[in-house]
Amino acid sequence: MKTIILIPARMESTRLPGKPLADICGIAMIVRVAMRAADSRAGDVAVATDSEDIARTVRDAGFEAVMTRSDHQTGSDRIFEALEKIDPQKTYDTVINLQGDLPAIDPHSIKSALLPLDVPGADIATLGVEISDDEERTNPNVVKIVGSPIGKNRLKALYFTRATAPWGDGPLYHHVGLYAYRREALARFVKLSPSVLEKREKLEQLRALEAGMSVHAEIVDSVPVPVDTPADLEKARQILAANKGNRT
């Protein structure tokens, strides 16, 4: 498979204005994410944005940036526009959608998102981590994957929920919001209207399941820390400072 990693980024953030350009140990957060993506060696890397400031920062760091419309409702819509612009000949057959607020993500996890697409059966692949913290089991901000095991480290997703599920003994899995799409699956997904359960749970991935698309989740070892607030930003700075700002 020929893969491109697309990182959607926009400046608007109510809790952390200017988030993509926030400084983390001397490097803008969006550049940190692009560096992690490059270190994964999973594919080519580009940032999809509607901000000239973000695009300039990304290009100055040696990465590709694609300008997109400002009215996209989701990152999936933004990366699809970028994909069509960057690759009208359709040479890429898989696309990784990597959130631009994961500056400390393990590059190995990025590459692991492609593994479910190595075999037929999955339209979309994503990541999960077994929950070890009891507080996460009941935290509605921690999205859980409900799925059937289809391998040692893989689930076929049946549902995603903010509730504690499934009931009974056994592991629960924390969903990591990173997606790998077959190109035709991404094209289909962005044409779908928001679904009933998606709007109820406020989880975009339910749109795919309700439309009959197959989502498989690779189970990895660590949950990346998303940066949504000033406290998250400080935590990311501490993590990367402890690693002396290294790229891996």
C-alpha positions in Angstrom: 0.0 0.0 0.0 1.1 3.5 -0.7 0.2 5.7 2.2 0.0 9.4 3.1 -0.3 10.7 6.6 -2.5 13.8 6.6 -2.7 16.0 9.7 -5.7 18.4 9.9 -5.0 21.7 11.7 -7.0 24.9 12.3 -6.3 27.8 14.5 -9.8 28.0 16.2 -9.8 26.5 19.6 -12.0 27.8 22.4 -10.0 26.2 25.2 -6.5 26.8 23.7 -6.4 29.6 21.1 -3.7 29.2 18.5 -3.1 25.6 19.6 -1.2 24.3 16.5 1.5 26.9 16.9 1.9 26.5 20.6 5.5 26.2 21.6 6.7 22.9 22.9 10.4 22.9 23.8 11.2 25.4 21.0 9.1 23.8 18.3 5.5 24.4 17.3 3.1 21.7 18.2 1.9 21.0 14.7 5.6 20.5 13.6 6.1 18.2 16.5 3.2 16.0 15.2 4.6 16.1 11.7 8.0 15.0 13.1 6.4 12.1 14.8 4.5 11.1 11.7 7.8 11.2 9.7 9.5 9.1 12.3 6.8 6.4 12.0 7.9 5.7 8.4 4.3 4.8 7.6 4.1 7.1 4.6 4.5 10.6 3.2 3.4 13.5 5.5 1.4 16.6 4.9 -0.5 19.1 7.0 -4.0 20.1 5.8 -4.9 23.6 7.1 -6.9 26.8 6.4 -4.3 29.0 8.1 -1.5 30.7 6.3 0.4 31.0 9.5 0.2 27.2 10.1 1.1 26.5 6.5 4.2 28.8 6.7 5.4 27.3 10.0 5.0 23.7 8.6 6.8 24.6 5.3 9.6 26.4 7.2 10.2 23.2 9.1 10.6 21.2 5.8 7.1 19.6 5.7 4.4 19.9 3.1 1.3 21.9 3.8 -2.0 22.0 1.8 -4.4 24.9 2.0 -8.0 23.8 2.5 -11.4 25.5 3.0 -12.2 27.1 6.3 -15.8 25.8 6.5 -15.1 22.1 7.1 -17.0 20.5 10.0 -14.6 17.7 10.6 -11.0 16.7 10.2 -12.1 13.9 7.8 -13.6 16.5 5.5 -10.4 18.5 5.6 -8.1 15.7 4.8 -10.2 14.5 2.0 -10.0 17.9 0.3 -6.3 17.9 0.9 -5.9 14.4 -0.6 -7.8 15.3 -3.7 -5.6 18.4 -4.1 -2.3 16.7 -3.4 -3.0 13.5 -5.3 -5.5 14.0 -8.2 -3.9 11.0 -9.9 -5.0 8.8 -7.0 -1.5 7.2 -6.4 -2.1 6.9 -2.6 -4.4 4.0 -1.7 -4.4 4.5 2.1 -4.7 7.6 4.2 -3.9 8.1 7.9 -5.8 10.8 9.6 -3.5 12.0 12.5 -4.8 14.6 14.9 -2.7 17.7 15.1 -2.8 17.8 18.9 -0.8 14.7 19.6 2.8 16.0 19.9 4.0 13.1 22.0 2.4 10.2 20.1 4.5 7.1 19.7 5.6 6.8 16.1 5.1 3.0 16.3 1.4 3.5 17.1 1.0 5.6 14.0 2.3 2.8 11.8 0.4 0.2 13.8 -2.9 1.8 12.6 -2.2 0.4 9.1 -1.9 -3.2 10.2 -5.7 -4.0 10.0 -5.7 -2.9 6.4 -3.1 -5.5 5.4 -5.8 -8.1 5.1 -9.3 -7.8 3.5 -12.3 -7.0 5.6 -11.6 -3.6 7.1 -12.7 -0.3 5.5 -11.2 1.8 8.3 -8.6 1.0 10.9 -8.1 2.7 14.3 -6.3 2.1 17.6 -7.2 1.0 21.1 -5.5 0.5 24.4 -6.6 -1.8 27.2 -7.8 0.4 30.2 -5.8 -0.1 33.3 -7.0 2.9 35.3 -10.4 2.3 37.1 -11.4 5.9 36.8 -11.2 5.7 33.0 -13.7 2.9 33.0 -16.5 5.3 34.0 -15.1 8.6 32.5 -17.4 9.7 29.7 -14.5 11.6 28.2 -12.7 8.3 27.6 -14.3 6.7 24.5 -14.6 2.9 24.7 -14.4 0.4 21.8 -16.9 -2.4 22.1 -15.7 -5.2 19.7 -15.1 -8.8 19.0 -11.6 -10.2 19.1 -10.4 -11.2 15.6 -6.7 -11.7 16.5 -4.3 -11.4 19.3 -4.2 -7.6 19.2 -7.2 -6.8 17.1 -10.9 -6.1 17.5 -13.7 -5.8 15.0 -15.5 -2.7 16.3 -19.2 -3.2 16.9 -19.8 0.1 18.7 -18.0 3.1 20.3 -19.4 4.7 23.4 -18.8 7.1 26.3 -20.5 4.7 28.6 -18.8 1.9 30.5 -19.2 -1.0 28.1 -19.4 -3.9 27.6 -20.9 -5.0 31.0 -19.4 -8.0 32.9 -15.9 -9.4 33.4 -13.2 -8.7 30.9 -11.1 -5.9 29.5 -12.3 -2.5 28.4 -10.6 -0.6 25.6 -9.8 3.1 25.4 -10.3 4.3 21.8 -7.4 6.4 20.3 -8.8 8.7 17.7 -6.4 8.0 14.9 -7.8 6.5 11.7 -6.4 4.8 8.6 -8.7 4.6 5.6 -8.7 2.8 2.4 -9.0 5.6 -0.1 -12.4 4.5 -1.4 -13.6 4.2 2.2 -12.7 7.8 3.0 -14.4 9.0 -0.2 -17.5 7.2 0.9 -17.4 8.3 4.5 -17.2 12.0 3.8 -20.3 11.8 1.6 -22.4 10.3 4.5 -24.6 12.5 6.6 -24.2 12.6 10.4 -26.0 9.6 11.8 -28.4 9.3 14.7 -26.0 7.5 17.1 -23.1 9.8 16.0 -25.1 12.8 17.1 -26.3 11.2 20.3 -22.8 10.0 21.5 -21.0 12.9 19.7 -18.7 10.3 18.1 -18.0 10.7 14.4 -16.9 7.1 13.9 -20.4 5.8 14.6 -21.4 7.2 11.2 -19.3 4.6 9.5 -20.7 1.7 11.6 -24.3 2.8 11.0 -23.6 2.9 7.3 -22.4 -0.7 7.4 -18.7 0.1 7.0 -16.2 -2.2 8.8 -13.9 -0.7 11.4 -11.0 -2.8 12.9 -8.9 -1.6 15.9 -5.3 -2.5 16.5 -4.5 -2.8 20.2 -1.4 -0.9 21.2 0.4 -0.2 24.5 0.0 3.5 25.2 -2.6 6.3 24.9 -1.2 9.5 23.5 -1.9 12.6 25.5 -4.1 15.1 23.5 -3.5 18.8 24.0 -6.8 20.5 24.6 -6.1 22.8 27.5 -3.2 24.9 28.9 -2.7 22.1 31.5 -2.5 19.5 28.7 0.1 21.7 26.9 2.2 21.9 30.0 2.1 18.2 30.4 3.2 17.7 26.8 6.1 20.1 27.4 7.1 18.1 30.4 7.0 14.8 28.5 9.1 16.1 25.7 11.5 17.9 27.9 12.0 14.7 29.8 13.0 13.1 26.5 15.2 16.1 25.8 13.0 17.1 22.9 14.0 14.0 21.0 11.9 13.0 17.9 11.4 9.4 19.1 
